[in-house]
Amino acid sequence: MLRQRYIIMTRISQKIPENKKELTSLSLALYGSFYPAFYLLEITLKTRLFNLVQEKLGENWFSKQLEVSEKDSLFRQELEQIKRRKPKGFKVKAEGLLVESGLGFWVEFFNKRVYKLTKGIPILIFTNLPAEVKRKEIYAKLDNVKEIRNQLVHFRIPPITQSADLKYLDQLQKAVGDLTALLAWLNVTETGTPIANEVRLKSAEIINFFT
């Protein structure tokens, strides 16, 4: 996905003035710095939720939800999305749901309805959670990270090539704060340079063009 974005942005940059080419390149580097943290969050979130729910509610809990998916909008919609990517007649089992489902599906385990359905178990995956942090705050942060991820993946945040685009830096900075908090609460460590440092440095390079 990142390579695809690079190719698209490179084609765009060939049609714009030199300074905008550099800003496009800097923007691409900034956006790309989010991907390792997105991946780490998604893998940790879905794996822990899947394992913990099965441990607490039974190994066949997800299988049962899939069997009655027509009655549950979350499972129904996720199944429909998975099947659109697969050959006709493809059947989704519990383990397949874990592999094929996206971040958004697991984020919804913290909405009020699904959280109640799973008896409040999802919050237990956060092994380093401050006592004052509750489900609602976790859900808000997860939802914001999911939205920023989707915007970057689907090219809805353009390269920052003019001063009016600097507003996107505020959105990205908030996402960094939410990502950092969530990873800390999950008690997982980023490999390499932390995303907060990467984004701060790359944002500063972009801002320098406008000061």
HUJO-V108230 format. One record per residue. RES is the residue in one letter. PHI is phi in radians with two decimals (none if undefined). PSI is psi in radians with two decimals (* if undefined). NEAR is the number of other C-alpha atoms within 8 Angstrom. Layout:
res=RES phi=PHI psi=PSI near=NEAR
res=RES phi=PHI psi=PSI near=NEAR
//
This chain:
res=M phi=none psi=-0.75 near=5
res=L phi=-1.15 psi=-0.70 near=7
res=R phi=-1.08 psi=-0.71 near=6
res=Q phi=-1.08 psi=-0.74 near=7
res=R phi=-1.10 psi=-0.70 near=9
res=Y phi=-1.07 psi=-0.76 near=9
res=I phi=-1.10 psi=-0.79 near=8
res=I phi=-1.09 psi=-0.82 near=8
res=M phi=-1.14 psi=-0.61 near=11
res=T phi=-1.11 psi=-0.74 near=9
res=R phi=-1.10 psi=-0.69 near=8
res=I phi=-1.13 psi=-0.75 near=8
res=S phi=-1.12 psi=-0.45 near=11
res=Q phi=-1.21 psi=-0.22 near=7
res=K phi=-1.89 psi=0.14 near=6
res=I phi=-2.19 psi=2.81 near=8
res=P phi=-0.98 psi=2.83 near=7
res=E phi=-1.00 psi=-0.80 near=6
res=N phi=-1.12 psi=-0.59 near=6
res=K phi=-1.26 psi=-0.51 near=10
res=K phi=-1.10 psi=-0.78 near=11
res=E phi=-1.16 psi=-0.70 near=8
res=L phi=-1.13 psi=-0.66 near=12
res=T phi=-1.10 psi=-0.75 near=13
res=S phi=-1.12 psi=-0.73 near=10
res=L phi=-1.14 psi=-0.68 near=11
res=S phi=-1.12 psi=-0.74 near=11
res=L phi=-1.08 psi=-0.72 near=11
res=A phi=-1.13 psi=-0.69 near=9
res=L phi=-1.09 psi=-0.86 near=12
res=Y phi=-1.11 psi=-0.69 near=9
res=G phi=-1.13 psi=-0.45 near=8
res=S phi=-1.17 psi=-0.28 near=11
res=F phi=-1.38 psi=-0.44 near=9
res=Y phi=-1.10 psi=-0.74 near=8
res=P phi=-1.05 psi=-0.70 near=7
res=A phi=-1.23 psi=-0.66 near=11
res=F phi=-1.02 psi=-0.82 near=10
res=Y phi=-1.11 psi=-0.78 near=8
res=L phi=-1.08 psi=-0.76 near=9
res=L phi=-1.12 psi=-0.83 near=11
res=E phi=-1.08 psi=-0.84 near=10
res=I phi=-1.11 psi=-0.75 near=8
res=T phi=-1.16 psi=-0.79 near=9
res=L phi=-1.07 psi=-0.92 near=10
res=K phi=-1.21 psi=-0.68 near=11
res=T phi=-1.16 psi=-0.80 near=9
res=R phi=-1.17 psi=-0.75 near=9
res=L phi=-1.09 psi=-0.82 near=11
res=F phi=-1.02 psi=-0.86 near=9
res=N phi=-1.19 psi=-0.73 near=8
res=L phi=-1.24 psi=-0.70 near=11
res=V phi=-1.11 psi=-0.73 near=13
res=Q phi=-1.14 psi=-0.67 near=12
res=E phi=-1.14 psi=-0.71 near=8
res=K phi=-1.54 psi=-0.59 near=7
res=L phi=-1.92 psi=-0.03 near=8
res=G phi=1.96 psi=2.51 near=8
res=E phi=-1.13 psi=-0.34 near=7
res=N phi=-1.76 psi=0.22 near=7
res=W phi=-1.05 psi=-0.84 near=10
res=F phi=-1.17 psi=-0.65 near=9
res=S phi=-1.07 psi=-0.73 near=9
res=K phi=-1.13 psi=-0.72 near=8
res=Q phi=-1.12 psi=-0.65 near=10
res=L phi=-1.17 psi=-0.62 near=11
res=E phi=-1.15 psi=-0.54 near=6
res=V phi=-1.98 psi=0.53 near=8
res=S phi=-1.05 psi=-0.47 near=10
res=E phi=-1.11 psi=-0.38 near=7
res=K phi=-1.61 psi=-0.11 near=6
res=D phi=-2.21 psi=1.99 near=9
res=S phi=-1.08 psi=-0.62 near=8
res=L phi=-1.11 psi=-0.89 near=8
res=F phi=-1.20 psi=-0.68 near=11
res=R phi=-1.08 psi=-0.84 near=11
res=Q phi=-1.13 psi=-0.68 near=8
res=E phi=-1.18 psi=-0.71 near=10
res=L phi=-1.06 psi=-0.73 near=9
res=E phi=-1.09 psi=-0.71 near=8
res=Q phi=-1.16 psi=-0.72 near=8
res=I phi=-1.13 psi=-0.78 near=10
res=K phi=-1.17 psi=-0.47 near=11
res=R phi=-1.15 psi=-0.42 near=7
res=R phi=-1.61 psi=-0.11 near=6
res=K phi=-2.00 psi=2.89 near=7
res=P phi=-1.09 psi=2.72 near=7
res=K phi=-1.01 psi=2.38 near=5
res=G phi=1.54 psi=0.02 near=4
res=F phi=-1.11 psi=2.31 near=7
res=K phi=-1.90 psi=2.32 near=5
res=V phi=-1.72 psi=2.11 near=8
res=K phi=-1.82 psi=3.08 near=8
res=A phi=-0.98 psi=-0.86 near=9
res=E phi=-1.15 psi=-0.59 near=6
res=G phi=-1.18 psi=-0.61 near=8
res=L phi=-1.09 psi=-0.72 near=9
res=L phi=-1.05 psi=-0.77 near=10
res=V phi=-1.29 psi=-0.77 near=6
res=E phi=-1.54 psi=-0.36 near=7
res=S phi=-1.26 psi=2.67 near=9
res=G phi=-1.68 psi=3.06 near=7
res=L phi=-0.99 psi=-0.74 near=9
res=G phi=-0.99 psi=-0.64 near=8
res=F phi=-1.05 psi=-0.79 near=10
res=W phi=-1.34 psi=-0.50 near=11
res=V phi=-1.02 psi=-0.65 near=12
res=E phi=-1.23 psi=-0.12 near=10
res=F phi=-1.22 psi=-0.15 near=10
res=F phi=-1.87 psi=0.07 near=14
res=N phi=-1.31 psi=2.82 near=10
res=K phi=-1.05 psi=-0.71 near=6
res=R phi=-1.19 psi=-0.89 near=6
res=V phi=-1.25 psi=-0.59 near=10
res=Y phi=-1.06 psi=-0.71 near=13
res=K phi=-1.21 psi=-0.71 near=8
res=L phi=-1.03 psi=-0.63 near=7
res=T phi=-1.67 psi=0.28 near=11
res=K phi=1.04 psi=0.57 near=6
res=G phi=1.28 psi=0.19 near=8
res=I phi=-1.18 psi=-0.66 near=11
res=P phi=-0.87 psi=-0.64 near=12
res=I phi=-1.13 psi=-0.34 near=8
res=L phi=-1.23 psi=-0.25 near=6
res=I phi=-1.26 psi=-0.33 near=11
res=F phi=-1.53 psi=1.63 near=9
res=T phi=-1.41 psi=-0.11 near=8
res=N phi=-2.23 psi=0.67 near=8
res=L phi=-1.49 psi=2.22 near=8
res=P phi=-1.06 psi=2.56 near=6
res=A phi=-1.05 psi=-0.52 near=5
res=E phi=-1.42 psi=-0.17 near=4
res=V phi=-1.52 psi=2.22 near=8
res=K phi=-2.03 psi=3.09 near=7
res=R phi=-0.88 psi=-0.79 near=8
res=K phi=-1.03 psi=-0.73 near=8
res=E phi=-1.22 psi=-0.71 near=8
res=I phi=-1.05 psi=-0.81 near=11
res=Y phi=-1.07 psi=-0.73 near=12
res=A phi=-1.09 psi=-0.74 near=8
res=K phi=-1.20 psi=-0.76 near=12
res=L phi=-1.06 psi=-0.74 near=12
res=D phi=-1.14 psi=-0.69 near=10
res=N phi=-1.14 psi=-0.77 near=10
res=V phi=-1.07 psi=-0.75 near=11
res=K phi=-1.05 psi=-0.76 near=11
res=E phi=-1.15 psi=-0.76 near=8
res=I phi=-1.12 psi=-0.73 near=11
res=R phi=-1.01 psi=-0.82 near=9
res=N phi=-1.11 psi=-0.67 near=8
res=Q phi=-1.12 psi=-0.70 near=10
res=L phi=-1.23 psi=-0.78 near=10
res=V phi=-1.11 psi=-0.64 near=9
res=H phi=-1.75 psi=0.33 near=6
res=F phi=1.06 psi=0.56 near=8
res=R phi=-1.58 psi=-0.11 near=7
res=I phi=-1.89 psi=1.96 near=7
res=P phi=-1.32 psi=2.91 near=5
res=P phi=-1.03 psi=2.55 near=9
res=I phi=-1.52 psi=1.66 near=12
res=T phi=-2.08 psi=0.00 near=8
res=Q phi=-2.57 psi=2.80 near=6
res=S phi=-1.02 psi=-0.55 near=7
res=A phi=-1.12 psi=-0.38 near=5
res=D phi=-1.42 psi=-0.18 near=10
res=L phi=-1.08 psi=-0.31 near=10
res=K phi=-1.05 psi=-0.47 near=7
res=Y phi=-1.18 psi=-0.46 near=9
res=L phi=-1.11 psi=-0.62 near=9
res=D phi=-1.11 psi=-0.74 near=8
res=Q phi=-1.10 psi=-0.73 near=9
res=L phi=-1.20 psi=-0.66 near=9
res=Q phi=-1.11 psi=-0.69 near=9
res=K phi=-1.12 psi=-0.71 near=8
res=A phi=-1.10 psi=-0.67 near=12
res=V phi=-1.08 psi=-0.78 near=11
res=G phi=-1.05 psi=-0.74 near=9
res=D phi=-1.19 psi=-0.75 near=12
res=L phi=-1.06 psi=-0.81 near=14
res=T phi=-1.08 psi=-0.75 near=10
res=A phi=-1.12 psi=-0.80 near=8
res=L phi=-1.08 psi=-0.76 near=12
res=L phi=-1.14 psi=-0.65 near=11
res=A phi=-1.16 psi=-0.73 near=10
res=W phi=-1.18 psi=-0.55 near=12
res=L phi=-1.34 psi=-0.22 near=12
res=N phi=1.10 psi=0.77 near=9
res=V phi=-2.04 psi=2.62 near=7
res=T phi=-1.92 psi=2.31 near=6
res=E phi=-1.22 psi=2.52 near=8
res=T phi=-1.60 psi=2.56 near=5
res=G phi=1.32 psi=-2.73 near=4
res=T phi=-1.24 psi=2.24 near=7
res=P phi=-1.00 psi=2.55 near=8
res=I phi=-1.03 psi=-0.62 near=11
res=A phi=-1.05 psi=-0.71 near=9
res=N phi=-1.21 psi=-0.76 near=8
res=E phi=-1.02 psi=-0.84 near=11
res=V phi=-1.19 psi=-0.69 near=12
res=R phi=-1.07 psi=-0.80 near=8
res=L phi=-1.18 psi=-0.77 near=8
res=K phi=-1.24 psi=-0.60 near=11
res=S phi=-1.14 psi=-0.70 near=10
res=A phi=-1.07 psi=-0.68 near=8
res=E phi=-1.09 psi=-0.70 near=9
res=I phi=-1.21 psi=-0.80 near=12
res=I phi=-1.03 psi=-0.62 near=9
res=N phi=-1.03 psi=-0.46 near=7
res=F phi=-1.20 psi=-0.39 near=6
res=F phi=-1.92 psi=0.18 near=6
res=T phi=-2.11 psi=* near=4
//
